[in-house]
Amino acid sequence: MVALIVIVTIIVFVIVDFALRQIMQKMQATKVSKARAEALDIGLKLDFAQEAKSLKRVEVDNPRARILAVDDEEVVLDSFRKILVLAGYSIDTVLTGQEALGLVQKAPYDFVFTDLKMPEMDGIDVTKAVKHLRPDIDVIMITGYATVESAVETMKYGAMDYVQKPFTEEELVGFVDKSLIRRQDRIAREVTPKVHLVTPSSGESSANREFNVPSGIFVSPQHTWANIELNGLIRVGIDDFARKIIGKIDRVELPKIGVKIRKGAPLFSIEQGSRRVTIPSPVSGIIAHTNDELLEHAELVTLKPYELGWICSIEPTNLAEELQSLKIGVEAVSWYRKEVDRFCDLEKQTLQQTETAGTPEPLAENVGEGQVSGKLLDAFSKSFLQARVN
C-alpha cells in the first residue's frame, strides 16, 4: 500500500509540474506578445524625422534581428511593422531608397528589405549600394508576381532572396525566420573550422564548425571510422566531420549480416529528406553485427557517432594490408586539417557557381540549422565520401 501511495504521489507531482510549466510558458508568451504590441504602438508615435523624413521605428527587447524595409507603398510597410514586430523583430521603415542608404551607414541592420519598383531609386540600385556600403547586410527583394523574373535577376548583384507580395502573416514570418537561419548559417561558415582531438580529459566538442578526431580510432579517407574491438571485429560508423557537414539524418539503411563486403564497396546508406547517400566500407570482410537501434533512432548517429552511432561490425579478411590506408592519432589530425581546408574551398566554389548562375538555391526553404544545401551535399558526397548520391 505504501509503495502504491508513493507511486501515485510521484505521478500526481509530475502531472502538476507539467501543468504548471505549461501555464507559465503561456503566461510568459502572453507577456512578451503584450510588450511587443505596446512597443509597436509607442514606436509609431515617436518622431525620427531627424534621421530620415519618413522613418518609422519599432524596437523590441532582445530582437531576433534588426530589419530595415523600404517601399514606396505605406500599406506594405504597415504590414511589415505589424507582422514582424509581433514575431520578435525590430524594424525601421522608410519610403525611399535614398533614406534607406543614409540609415544603412549608421545603424547595425541584419536585413534590408527593398521594393523592386520604386521611383528615383529602384531595388536594384538599393541592392548595389547596400552591398557596397555594408556587405555584411543581407538584402531581400520585395516584388509582385509580374516582376519575379526581375527579382531573381537582382541576386547577381548580391540580393539573398526575394519575397512576393501580397503575403499573409504566416508566409512573411516563415520567410523571415528561414532567412535568419540562412544568415546565421552563412556567418557560422565564415568562422574557420577547427579540428579537435578527443581525449579522455577533453571530451567531444558539440560545435558544428569544430570536428572531433577520436584518439585510438582509425579514420578512412572516405570519412568512416573503424575501431578494432577486443574480439577482433571492426566496428564502423560515419565520422564526426561527415556527420556535421551532412547535418540531420532521418534514416539509416543497415547492411545485411553475413554479407561479404570489399573495401570501398557500398556498405550503408543515410537519408536526409529525399536525398540518400551511400557510404563505402573502410575495410573488407563479413558483416557480423548491425546496430538495429538506429532503425528507430537514427539521431544516435549525430548525438554520439563514436559510441552509440556505430553502424555495424565487420569480421576483417585483409586487415593487415588495409590498415595502412587508414589514419589515426596525430596523422589523422593533420589530415583532418587538410580536409577542412578542402571543404572550405568547395563551399566557396559551390556558392560562387550558384550566384553566377543567378539562381541561388533557396536555402531558407530547404535547409535547417546545421545543414548544408542540396548542391553542396551532392558535391561533398562525391568529392569527400566518394559516395553515391540519389
N, C-alpha and C positions, 0 to 999 in steps of 0.2 A: 504494500500500500504506500509506504514511504517513497519507494522508487517511482511509483506512478505519479504521486504528487509532485516530485522533483521534475519529472519529465513534462508534466502539464505546465508547471511553473515556467520552465525554460521555453516551452512553445509559446506561451502567452507573452513572455518577455520579448521574444523575437518578433512576434506579430505587432506588439505595441511599439517596439523600437522602429520597425519598418514603417508603421503608420505615421509615427512622429516625424521620421525623416522625410516622408513624402509631403506631409503638411508643411514642414519647414522649408522644403525646396519650393513648394508652390507659393508660400508667403514671400520668399526671397525673390522669386521670379516676378511676382506682382509688384514688389517694392521697386525692383530695377526698372520694370516697364513704366511705372508711375513717374520715376525720376527722369527717365528719358523723355516722356511726354511733356513734363514740366520744362525740361531743357529746350525742347522744340518750341514751346510757347514763348519762353523768355527770349531765346535766340532771335526769333523773328521780330521782336520788338526793339532790339538793340540797333544802333546806328554804326555802321562800319564804313561810311562814305569816305572817310579819310584814307582808307586803304584802296578801295575801289568803289566807284559810284553805285553800282548795282549789287554790291556784295551783301549776301545774307549768310550768316554763320550760325551753326548749331554745334556745340561741343558737348560731349558726354564724358562721364568719368571712365577712365581706363578703356578708351576706344579700341576696337579691334583693328581699325586702320583709319587714316585721315584721307578724305576724298575731296577733290575739287571738281565740280561739274560745271561745264559751260555749254549753254544752249540759248538760242535767241527766242525760245518759247518758254514763257514763265510757267505755263502749266506743267511742262516736263520737269522743270527744276523743282516745282512744288511737290511733284511725285517723288523725286529723288530724296528730298529732305524728309518728307513724312515717312517714307518706307524705310530708308536706310538708318535714320536716327533710332527708330524703334528696334532695329536689328543690331544696334550697338556700335554704329559708325559715326564719327564726327565728320561733318560735311560743310563745305563752303560752296556757294553757287554764285555765278556771275552770268551776265548776258552776252559778253563779248570776248573774243579771243585775246584782244589786247589787255583787257583787265586780268584775264587768266594768267598771261605771261608775267605780268607785274607781280602777281601773288606767288607764282611758282618760284621766283627768285628770293622770296622772303620766308615762306612757310615750309615746314617739313612734311609735304604730302607723300602719301604712298601711291595714290592713283590720281590721274586726271581723266575724267570722262568728258569727251568733247563731241558736240554735234558735228556731223559731216558737212551739212549745208547751212552756212551762216553768211551774212553779208560782210563785206570788207575783209575778214579773215576767216577762211573755212577750216574744216577739221584737219585737212592735210597740212596746212600751214602751221596750225597749232601743234600738231604731232611733231613736225620737223623742228620747230622752235623748242618745244619741251625737251625732246631728246638731245638737243644741242646744249641747252642750258642745264638740264638736270637729267642725265642719262639713267640715274637711279630710279626715277619715277616711271611707273608703268602707265601707258596711255591706252585707253579703251574708247573705241569709236561708238557714238550713238547714231543709229541710222534707221531709216524707214525701209520698207520692203523694196521700193523701187531703186534704192541705192546700195543694196547689199554688195553687189559686184564691186562698186567703188570703194566700199568699206574694206573689203578683202584686200584691195589694191594698196591701201594705206599701211598694211603690215610690212610692205617693203621699206617703209620709212620709219619703222620702229614700233608701230602700234602692236599691243599684245593680242588684242581680240576685238570683237565688236558685239554690241547688244542691240537687238532690234526692237524698235517701238512700233506700236504700243505694247507694253508689257504689264503683266499682273504683278501684284506684290510678291507672290511666291516665286515667280520667274526671276524678278530682279534680285531678290535676296539670295536665291540659289546661285545665280550667276556670279554675284559679287563674292559670295562665300568661297566658291570654287576658284575664282580668280585670285583670292587671297591665298589659298592653298598653293596655287601655282607660283605666286610671287615668293612665298616663304620657301618653296622648294628650290626656286632659282637662286635665292640668296644663300641657301644652305649649300648648293652646288659650288658657289663661288669660294667657299671655305675649303682650303686644301685638305683632302682626306689624310688621315693618319693611319699608321699600322701599329697595332697594339699586341705585344707578346703576352699571352695569357700564362700566368704562373700561379701557384697555389696562394701566393700573397697578394697578387694584383687582381685576380678575377677577370671576368669578361666586361667589356665596355658595351653599353646599350646604344651608344650614339650611332646614328645612321651613317655618318661620314668617318667613322673610326672602325677599322676592320681588325677582328681578332684572329691572331695566329696562335693556336694552342701548342704549347711546348710538349714534346713527346708524341705528337701525332703527325703522320705523313700527309702531305697535300699533293694532289696530282696537278699537272698543267691544265687540266680541264675543270679545276676548282671543285673536285670532290675530295673529301678527306678519307684517310684509311688508317685505322687503328688496329695494331696487332694484339689480339687478346691472348690470355694465358693458355687457352686451349688450341692456339694456332690458327683460329679463324680470323678473317679480316672484317672488321665492322666498318661499314661505308656510309657516308652521308654527304650532303652538299655543304661546302664550306661557307664561312661567315661572309666572305666577300661576295659570292654569288647570291646568297640568300638576301643580303641587304640591297644589292642592286636590283634584284627581281622584285622585292617587296612582298606584299601579301600573297600567300599561297592558298588557293582554295581547295585543291585536291592533289593527292599523291597516288600515282599508279605504281604499285609494287611489282617487282619481278616474281616469277613463279619458282617455288622451292624445287630443287633438283635439276634445274636447267643449267646447262653448261654455258659459260659466258667467256668471250675473249676480251682481252684488254682493248679498250677503245670502241667496243660494240655497245649499242644501246642497252642501258641497264634499268633505268626507271624514268618515269615522266612526272612532271609537276604541271599543274594547271592554274592559270590566273585568268578568270573570266572565260573568254572564248579562246584564249591562247594556251598552247600546250608546248612545253619544252622537254625534249628527250635528252637525258644526260648519259654520257658514256661511262663505262666501267673503268676504274683505275687499275684493276688487275684482272688476270684470267683465273677461272676456277669454276666451282659449282655452288649455286645458291643454296646455303644451308638453312638460314632463318630469314624471316622478314618481320618488320616492326608493324604488326597489324593494328596497333593503336593509332597509327597515322590515318587509317581509313576513316575513322570517326573524328580524329583531332589533328588535322593537317597543320594546325597552327603550332604544334610542338616543334616543327622544323625551324620555325623562326624564333621561337622562345628560347630553346636550348639546343642548338644544332649539334653540339658535340656530346650531348648527354642523352636527352630524350628524343632528339630528332634524327637518330640514325635510321637508315632506310633498310639495310639488310646486312647479313653476314655471309661472307664468301669463303669457301674452302679453297685456298690457293693451289694452283698447279704449276706455277712458274715464278714463285715469289722472289727467289734469289736474284734472278735477272731483272725482273720488272721493278724491284725496289730502287734500282739505280736511276730510274726516271722520275721518282718521287722526291719531294723536298721536305726537310724537317729542320727545326731549330733556327739557327742564325741564317742558314741558306734560304729557308722559307721566308723569313722576314725580308731579306734582301730582294728576293724575287717578288714578293708582295708589293714592295715599294715601286718596282718597275711596272707591275700590273696596274697599280693605282695611277701612275703617270700615263700609261697607255689608255686607260679608261677615260681620264680627263680629256685627252686628245680626241677620243671617239665621241665624247659628249659634245665638244665644241664643233666637230665636223658635222654631226647629225643636226645640231641646232642651226648651223650655217646653211646647210642644204635645204632645210625646211623654210628658213627665212628667205633664201634666194628664190625658192620656188614661189614665194608669195602666198603660200597656203600652209602656214604652220599648223601642226596637229593641235587640235583644241584640247590641251592638257586639262583645262579646267573641267571638261566633261568626262574625261576618261581616266584620270589619274588621281588616286587617293594619296593621302600623306605617306611619304616614304616609298612611293612607287615611281618608276621611270615610265616614259612614254612608250607606246607600242613600237614605234620605229627604232627607238634606242634599245629596247629589249630585244628586238629582232637582230640588230647589229651586234649587241653584246653577246647574245647566244651563239651566233655563228662565229664570231671572232675569238671569244674567250672560252666558251664551253665546248666549242666545236660540236654543237648540238643541232638536232633538227628542231625547227620551229613550225608548228602547224597553226 
